[in-house]
């Protein structure tokens, strides 16, 4: 099992990954306003994750429909799920997100940013988790560590401030899923 690294400063599961990320500094007033309102994307993602991939008949054994109609409905459901995923990817490709190496945990994220930050700054972080459909998270947090690199970029660590349970649940599910994948890969390579 991967050992915690002291440089990350977090004591929970963490993963190294490459995902699309963008960040923006917030004023105290903007942060106070943002932390009281759950983002639209957080609510949309929660609903989509609950809908996509579920059995449309949910135990009703085709709900009394003929086999042909049931197959057609399942095919239509799969196509709609695909279109939802493509639409989410198109939306994300028009945003300011850039793929970056990140270190992600349930409590926060660290990565190299183009913006200048200091510890204590408030920040809005958008990230896209690779799932189906893609999950776009619009989170807020506090910069807990910031150091300037030789190229002028900032290595920052952000502690998340979750505005609803769905935000934390989505991040934790992704982190634990990726952590399991890392362990399986490690075991196969031994």
FIVEXRO-221051 format. One record per residue (C-alpha): residue in one letter; x, y, z. Coordinates in Angstrom, 1 decimal. Each point is the difference from the previous one (the first is absolute). Example, Ala and Ser with C-alpha at 12.3 -4.5 7.8 and 13.67 -1.06 7.14 Angstrom:
! FIVEXRO-221051
   residu       xx       yy       zz
        A     12.3     -4.5      7.8
        S      1.4      3.4     -0.7
***
This chain:
! FIVEXRO-221051
   residu       xx       yy       zz
        X      0.0      0.0      0.0
        X      1.4      3.5     -0.8
        X      1.4      1.7      3.0
        X     -1.0      3.6      0.9
        X      2.5      2.6     -1.0
        X      0.8      2.7      2.5
        X      0.2      2.7     -2.7
        X     -3.8     -0.3     -0.6
        X     -1.0      0.9      3.5
        X     -3.2     -2.0     -0.1
        X     -0.5     -3.2      1.9
        X     -2.7     -1.7     -2.1
        X      0.1     -2.0     -3.2
        X      1.4      2.0     -2.9
        X      0.6     -0.6     -3.6
        X      2.2      1.4     -2.6
        X     -1.9      0.5     -3.3
        X     -0.1      2.3     -3.0
        X     -3.4      1.7     -0.3
        X     -1.4      3.3     -1.5
        X      0.2      2.7      2.6
        X     -0.5      3.8      0.2
        X      0.2      2.4      2.9
        X     -1.0      3.5      0.8
        X      0.9      2.2      3.1
        X     -3.1      1.1      2.0
        X     -0.4      3.0      2.2
        X     -1.3     -0.5      3.5
        X     -3.4      1.2     -1.1
        X     -0.1     -2.3     -3.0
        X      1.1     -3.0      2.1
        X     -2.7      0.7      2.6
        X     -2.6      0.2     -2.7
        X      1.3     -3.1     -1.8
        X      0.2     -2.1      3.1
        X     -3.7      0.5      0.8
        X     -1.2     -1.1     -3.5
        X      0.4     -3.4     -1.5
        X      1.2      0.3     -3.6
        X     -2.3     -0.9     -2.8
        X      2.5     -2.6     -1.3
        X      0.2     -1.7      3.3
        X     -3.8     -0.6     -0.1
        X      0.0     -0.9     -3.7
        X      2.9     -2.5      0.5
        X     -1.8     -1.6      3.0
        X     -3.2     -0.5     -2.0
        X      1.9     -1.3     -3.1
        X      2.0     -2.5      2.0
        X     -3.1     -1.3      1.6
        X     -1.8     -0.4     -3.4
        X      2.8     -1.2     -2.3
        X      0.8     -3.7      0.0
        X     -3.1     -1.0      2.1
        X     -2.3     -2.7     -1.3
        X     -2.9      1.8     -1.5
        X     -2.4     -2.7      1.2
        X      1.5     -0.2      3.5
        X     -1.2     -3.5      0.9
        X     -3.4      0.1     -1.8
        X      1.0     -2.7     -2.5
        X     -0.6      2.2     -3.0
        X     -3.2      1.5      1.7
        X     -2.3     -2.2     -2.1
        X      1.4      1.2     -3.3
        X      0.7     -2.3     -2.9
        X      3.6     -1.1     -0.5
        X      0.4      2.2     -3.1
        X     -1.2      3.1      1.7
        X      2.2     -0.6      3.1
        X      3.1     -0.5     -2.3
        X     -0.9      3.2     -1.9
        X     -0.4      2.0      3.3
        X      3.3     -1.4      1.3
        X      1.7      1.0     -3.2
        X     -1.5      3.5      0.1
        X      1.1      0.4      3.6
        X      3.6     -1.0     -0.9
        X      0.0      2.5     -2.9
        X     -1.3      2.8      2.2
        X      2.6     -0.8      2.6
        X      2.7      0.3     -2.7
        X     -1.3      3.3     -1.2
        X     -0.1      1.4      3.6
        X      3.7     -1.0      0.3
        X      0.9      1.6     -3.3
        X     -1.8      3.2      0.9
        X      1.8      0.1      3.4
        X      3.4     -0.4     -1.8
        X     -0.9      2.7     -2.5
        X     -0.9      2.3      2.8
        X      3.2     -0.7      1.8
        X      2.1      0.5     -3.2
        X     -1.3      3.6     -0.3
        X      1.1      0.8      3.5
        X      3.3      1.3      1.3
        X      0.9     -3.4      1.5
        X      3.5     -1.3     -0.8
        X      1.2     -3.6      0.6
        X      2.4      0.1      2.9
        X      1.7     -2.5      2.2
        X     -1.8      0.2      3.4
        X      0.2     -1.6      3.4
        X     -3.6     -0.5      1.1
        X     -1.6     -1.1      3.2
        X     -3.3      0.3      1.7
        X      1.1      3.1      1.9
        X      1.8      1.8     -2.8
        X      2.2      0.3     -3.0
        X      3.5      1.1     -0.9
        X      1.3      1.0     -3.5
        X      2.0      2.6     -1.9
        X     -2.1      3.1     -0.9
        X      0.7      2.9     -2.3
        X     -1.6      2.4      2.5
        X      1.8      1.6      2.9
        X     -1.2     -1.0      3.5
        X      0.9      0.3      3.7
        X     -1.0     -2.3      2.9
        X     -3.4      1.1      1.2
        X     -1.3      1.1     -3.4
        X     -3.5     -1.2     -1.0
        X     -0.3     -1.8     -3.3
        X     -2.6     -1.4     -2.4
        X      1.2     -3.3     -1.5
        X     -1.7     -1.7     -3.0
        X      1.1     -3.5     -0.8
        X     -1.3     -2.8     -2.2
        X      0.2     -3.5      1.3
        X      0.2     -2.7     -2.7
        X     -3.1     -2.0      0.4
        X     -3.1     -0.7     -2.1
        X     -1.5      2.5     -0.3
        X      3.0      2.3      0.7
        X     -0.4      1.6      3.4
        X      0.7      3.7      0.1
        X      0.5      1.3      3.5
        X     -0.1      3.7      0.9
        X      1.5      0.1      3.5
        X      1.2      2.8      2.3
        X      2.8     -0.2      2.5
        X      2.9      1.7      1.8
        X      3.6      0.0     -1.1
        X      1.9     -1.7      2.8
        X      3.4      0.0     -1.7
        X      1.5      2.0     -2.9
        X      3.5      0.0     -1.3
        X      1.4      1.7     -3.1
        X      1.9     -2.3     -2.4
        X      3.0      1.0     -2.1
        X     -2.2      0.4     -3.1
        X     -2.3      2.5      1.8
        X     -2.9     -2.3      0.5
        X     -1.4     -0.8      3.4
        X     -0.1     -3.4      1.7
        X     -3.2      0.3      2.1
        X     -1.8     -2.2      2.5
        X     -3.7      0.7      0.5
        X     -2.3     -1.3      2.8
        X     -3.5     -0.5     -1.3
        X     -3.1      1.6      1.6
        X     -2.9     -2.2     -1.0
        X     -3.3      1.7     -0.4
        X     -2.1     -3.2     -0.1
        X      0.5     -3.7      0.7
        X     -0.1     -0.8     -3.8
        X      3.2      1.9     -0.6
        X      1.9     -1.9      2.7
        X     -1.6     -3.3     -1.0
        X      1.0      0.4     -3.7
        X      3.6      0.9      0.8
        X      0.3     -2.9      2.6
        X     -1.5     -2.6     -2.4
        X      2.4      1.1     -2.7
        X      3.1      0.0      2.3
        X     -0.9     -3.5      1.4
        X     -0.7     -1.4     -3.4
        X      3.4      1.3     -1.4
        X      1.8     -1.2      3.1
        X     -1.4     -3.5     -0.5
        X      1.1      0.1     -3.6
        X      3.6      1.0      1.1
        X      0.1     -2.8      2.5
        X     -1.2     -2.6     -2.6
        X      2.6      1.3     -2.5
        X      2.7     -0.1      2.7
        X     -0.9     -3.6      0.9
        X      0.0     -1.1     -3.7
        X      3.5      1.5     -0.5
        X      1.5     -1.9      3.1
***
